[in-house]
Amino acid sequence: MESSVAVLLDIFHGKDPDMRRPIYSGFGGVARAFVGGLGAVLISGLLAGPVAAKQVKLSSETGQSVLIAGERQRTYVRINLEGIGLPDSESRAPVNIAIVIDQSGSMRGKKLARAKEAAIMALNRLESDDIVSVVTYNHNVNVIVPAQRLRDRGEIRARIRRFVADGRTALYAGVKQGIRELREYLDREQVNRVILLSDGLANVGPSTPEELGALGRTAAKKGISITTIGLGLGYNEDLMTKLAYSSDGNHAFVEHPDDLVRIFNEEFGDVLSVVAQDVEIIILCGPGIRPMRLIGREAKIDGRKVTLKLNQLYGAQEKYVVLEIDVPKNARADKVKLADVSVNYKDMRSKTRESLTSTVEVRFSTSEKEAKASLNKRVMTAVVNQIAIERNEKAVKLRDKGKISEAKKVLELNATYLDKEASRLDSQELKSLGKKNLDDARSLSPGAWSKTRKAMRARQYKGKTQQAY
């Protein structure tokens, strides 16, 4: 039996599908053109398949959908971006990866062995057309594998296995070389990522969080994000989180070398699921509505307009931003527009620039009961989470100054706050975070502080950026 495509081809060429004779000979050129055009449209639709859907969903919610009329008040808007999971591995964007590994003397033994194992495992997840480079650094920078298509896997594995550890730590130069390798094949149509692993302090060349943050921002402007993995208790977590944050990468604290393979696997899971890049979010508050601050993320506020950027979104993951706004006393209308939200991004599957819009409204009422009943627990859980992270960061600063008792008090009060809000909002997430703050409060002694601080900074980073792992 012939396929429907063959039948349509016969129609397109003017033949009766049963008799195989011309069917438009008596109708002239107009009929011929009409039938031919119709056949072309039908065949084109049949062969092309369904049009790809957008890979990002946008939604906007308020902390309360009803506010008290006649009162000046603060409220919150949560903007959610959800990456739609790719249907299969063939749909993913190509990747350009630079793995940058610390090979200073402190990496000798099990650390370096596990780092090599993790790197090789990660490369096994890539395809032959993906681009990879491997850079190592001690007091010098060494390009073990120059940027290239992943064709000769055996030779690349052999090169990774051969290098040894010694010397000091030129971290800045290592990252900079990783960026140079990416730029050899830099393309906005692919995922460009540096993955940095270090176990020690940067002691050769630029070494401050500010200097590394500037390097991260420069990379981000080129469409490059930097993931930082801190191994053990000897690295500078402020430097590593700053580098990741400024380029919208990930950050992980890995206490034991045996966990490196798992962390690399998680990281490559994100890299291989990027569905959108160069994401810009613009929030335009309504007349009289004043944006106060974006909690947990950096943004530009210009009058009623708030602008921020994300380097990428991952499939089957959600990122959100929380905006605190001031609503004037004279807002008495039944309904008021708090903000218009627009998002534009590069869709990595369709290779097109896409845009989404959303409007956030709130209603006013004289009923306090009605206003209280309109509480959005999902939004307020995110707000409480971000406020608690800020307080946790304050505790770190106090402990850094040697004010142990003050830091402990901040953490204990934060735990109480989280426990109360967990009950009000019915949130297991907040309850768990409260317990972690109590654990932190008990682990501020000099002997425990190095590990506690790294765990706190990693948890703060994950909470602020909604990192998946």
N, C-alpha and C positions, 0 to 999 in steps of 0.2 A: 504494500500500500504506500502511495507517495505521501510525502509530508505536506503540511499546510503551506510551507515555504515554496515548494515546487508548484503547488496550485496557484499561489499568488503570483509566482513568476509567469505562469501561463496567462493569467489574467492581464498581468502587466504587458505582456507581449501580444495581447489581443486574441487569445485563443479560448475557446470553450473548454473547460477542464475535462469534460466528458468526451467530447467529439474531437478535440484538438484542432478546431477550425477557427478562423477569425470571427470575432463576435461584434466588431464595430465597423465592418466594411461599408455598411449602409449609412453610417452616421457622419462621415466626413472627419476632417481634421480636429474639430472641436471635441467630438466624442473621444477620438483617439487620445487627445491631450488630457481629457478629464480622467479617462480610465487609467491611462499611464501614470498620471500624477497620483491618483488614489492608490494604485498598486504600490508606488514608490513609498508613499506615506505608511501604508500598512506593513510593508516589508521592513522599512526602516525601524518602525516601532517594535516589530517582532524580533529583529536581530539585535537591537541595541539593549533590550532589557530595561528594567525599572531604573528611573533616575535616582541617583544616590541621595539619601536624606542628609540633612545637616548633621554634623557630628557633635554639636553642642546644644544643650538646652539651657534656656535662661528663665529664671523665676525670681520675683522680688516679693518680699513679705515684710510686714511691720510687726514690731513688738506687741502692739495692740491695734486692733482694727477700729476701735472706738476710743476717743479721747474726751476728757471733760471739757465742755464748752466754757469759754470765758476765763481760762487759766493758762498762764504761760507754763510750758512744760517741755521736758526732754523726752524724746522717744528714739527708737532705733529702727533702721532699715537693714535688712539682710538681703544681699544680692547673691544668688546661687548660680554657679555655672557647673553643669554636669556634662562630662565627656561621655559620649555614647560609645560603648565597646565595639571594637572592630569585629566584623563577622568571621574573619579568618586571618591567619598570619600573612597571607598574600596581600591583604588590604593595607598593611602597615606601611608607613613611610620609610624610605631608606635611611640608614644612619651613618654618621661620620663620628667615630669615637676615638678619643685620645686617652689612653690609660696612663696616668702619671704616678709612678711608684717611688716612694722614699727608699733609697738603698744606702742610707747612712749606717754607721757602725751599730747603732742601737737596734737595727732591724735584723741582725744576725740570727741564725738558727730558725726556730719554729715560725717566727713572725714572717720572715721572708719566704720560707717554704710555703706557708699558707697563702701568702699574697700571690705567689706565682700560680698556685693551684687554682685560686679564685679567678685570676685573670684568664687562664686557659679555659676554665669552665665557662666563663662569660662569653669568650670568643666563639665557643662551640654553638652558641645560640644564634650567631649571625649567619647571614647568607653570603655567598661568594661575591656579590656585587656591593655589599656594604664596605665601608672604608674604615680601616683601623690603623692606629699608630700606637706605639708604646715608648714612653719616655721614662727614664729613671734619673734620679738626682741624688748626689751627696753634696760635696762642696763644688762639684762640677755637674754639668747636665749632659746626659748621654741619650742619644736617640737610638734605642734598641731596634725599633721597627719604624722606619719612615712611613708616612701616610701612604697607604696603598689599598687596592681592592684585596679582599680576603680570598685570594686564589690559592696561594701556597701555604696552607695551614700548617703543614709539617715543619717548614722552615721557621715560621713565626713562633710556633711552640718551642722549638729548639733554642731560638734566641732568648725567649723569656726564661727558659730553664738555666741558661748559662751565666747570667750576671750575678755578681756577688755583692755583699754589703760591706762598706767601710766608709770612713770619713765623716764629715759634718753635714749640715742640712740647708741647702740653698733652695728652699721651698718656692719662693717667688719666681726664681729663674726656671724652675721645673714646670710650674704652671704656665708661665709665659711661653715656654717652648711647646707645651701641649697645645696652646692656642695657635701658635705658628703652624704646627702640623695640621690642625683642622683647617686653617685658612688655605692650605694647598688645594683642597677640594671643597671649599666653603660654598654652600648652596642653600638658599632659603627654602628649597623644596624638600630638604631632608632634616633630620634631627642632628644637631651639632652639639656634642657633649664632651666635656673634660671630666674624667673621674679621677680624683686625687686621693691617694692613700698616704698617710703619714703617721708616724708614731712619736715624732719629736718636735722640739721647738725650732722655728726658723732662726738660724744663727749665722747665716751668710746672706748678705744682701738685704733688701727691704723686708721688714719683719713685723710691722705693726698692723693691727686690724684695719686701720684707716688706709694704709697703702694697699693691702690686699683687697679691701672693699673697692677701691678705685679701679684696680685691675678687673675685678668682677663686673663692675658697671661698664667698663670698656668692652669686655667680652659680650655682655648682654646686648649692647647696641649693634653688635655684628650678628646677633641671633645665636650666640653660644651661651649655654648654661654650664655651671660648674658644680658638680657634686663633690662634697668633701667627706672622707671617711677617716675618723680619728681612731687610732689603734692604741690600746693601753692607756696609761695614766700620765704620759709624758708630753703630750701635745698641747697646743694652745687652743682651747675650745672657742675663745672669743674670736680669734683670727679665722678659724675654720668656719664658724657659723656666719661671720661677716662676709667671707668670700662666697659662700653658697647663697646667702640671702640677697646679696647685691646682684647676682646673676640669675636668681630664681631656680637654683638647683636644689638638691636634697642634701641633708646632713645626717650622719650616723655616728654614734659613739659605740665602738666595738671594744669591749674590755678584754676579751680572750681571742687569740688568733684563730681558734677553731670555729669561730662564728663568721669569719671573713667570707667563706664560700656562700653562706646563706645571705649575707648582706649584698654581695655582688649579684647574686641571683635576683634579689628583690629589686636592686637598682636597675638591672637590665630588663626586668619586667616592666618598669616604668618607661625606660628608654624605648622599648619596642611597642609601647601602646600609646604613644603621643598621637592625638587626633587633631590638635589645633596648636598653632604657634602665633607669636606676635599678637597677643590678645590685649586689646585696649578697652577699658571700661570707662564710660563717661556718665556721671550722675549729675543731672541738672535739677536742683531743688526748685520747688514752686515759689511764686512770689511771696515774700515775707518769711519763707522758710530758710533757716540759716544752718548750713552744715558746720558742725563743730570739730569733728575729728573722725578719722577712719581708725578703728581700733585694731591693732595688731599688724597693720601694713602701712607702708609709706605711700602717700598720695599728694598730689598738688591740689590745693584748694584755692580757687580764684573767684571770690564773690560767692555766687550760688552754685558754681560749677566745681565738681570734683573729678579728677582724672587720675587713673592709675593704670599700670601695665603689668601683665604676667607674660613670662617667656613662653610657657606652654601649658596645655591641659592634657590630661591622660584619660584614656578610655576607661569606662566603668568606675570613675572617681569623680568626686565633687569638690570644688573649691568655693569658698564663700568669702565675702567681705562684709563687715559690719560698720555702718555709718551712724554716728550719733548726731542727731539734729535737734535744733531749738525751734519750737513751734510757738508763735506769738500769742499773746493773751487775747487779741481781738479776733481770733479765728473762730467764728460762730456758725459758719455755713454748715449745712447738713453733711456735705462732702467737700473735701479739699484735696487737691493733688499735692502730695508731698514731694514727689520727684518723678522725672522721666529718666529711664535708664536705657542707654544704648551700648551695645557690645559689638565690636568688629574684630575679626580674626582671620587668619589664614587656615583654611580647611585643608589638612594634610592628605585627605583622601581624594577630594575633587580638584585640588590645586587651585582653588578659587578663593577670592576674598568674600567672606560672608558677613552678614550683620543681623543682629537681633535687637528687638526693642521691648520694653516693658514699662508700665506705668504703675506707680505706687500711690494709692489713695487711702485716706482715713476719714472716718465719719465722726462727727462731734455730737455729744449728747449731754444733757444735764443730769443723767442718771449715773452715779458712781458705780452702782451695781452692774449696770450694763457695760461700763468701761472695764471693770475688773473681770467680767466674764469673757471679754474679748481677747484676753491674754493669749499670745501665741507662744506656746512652750518651746517649740523648736527654735524660734528666733531668740528668745530670752535665754535658752540654754547656751547658745553660741555667744551671746553677750556676756553672760556670767563667766564662761570659759575664758574669754579674752581678757576680762578684767582680772580674773584670778592669775592669769599668766603675767600680767603687769605687776601684780603684787609679789609674785614669786621672783620676778626679776629684781624687784626692790630688795628682797631679802638677800639675794646674791651680792648686791652692791654693799649692803650693810656688813655682810660677813667678810667681804674683801677688805673692808676697813678695820677688821678686827672686832666689830661690834656683835659678838656672838649672841648675847642675850637679846639684843634688839632684833636681830635677824630671826631668832627663834620665836619671838613674840609675833612678828609679822606672819610667819608661816603658820603658827597656831591659830591666829585670828583668821587667816585665809582658809584654814581647814574648817573652822566653825562656820564661816560665810558659805563655803561650798556645801557643807552638810545641810545647812538651812535651806539653801536654794535647791539642793537636790530633792528635798522633801516637797518643796513648793511646786517644783517643775516636774516632779516624778522622773528624775534623771539618774540612771545608774552611772552614766559617764561622769557626772559631777561628783557623785559619791566616791567613786574610785579616785578622782583627782584630789578630793579632800584627804583621803587616806595617804596618798603620795606626799602631800604637803606635811602631814604629821610625821611620816618617815623621814622627810628632809629635815624637819626640826630636830629630830633625834640624832642626826648624822652631821653635825656641824663642828665636831671636834677636829683638831689639827690632823690627827691620824686618818680620819675618814673624809676630810673635806675635798681632797683632790678628786676622788671617785664621785662623791655626791655632787660636786659642782658640774662635772662633765655630764652626769645623768640629768641634772636639772636643766642645763643649757640645751641639751639634745631634746628634752621633752618640751621645753619652751618653743624651740624651733618647730618641732612637729605640730604643736598646737596652733601656732600662728599661721603656718602655711598649709595645714591640713595634709601633711605628708602621709602617704599610705603606710609606710613601714618605719 
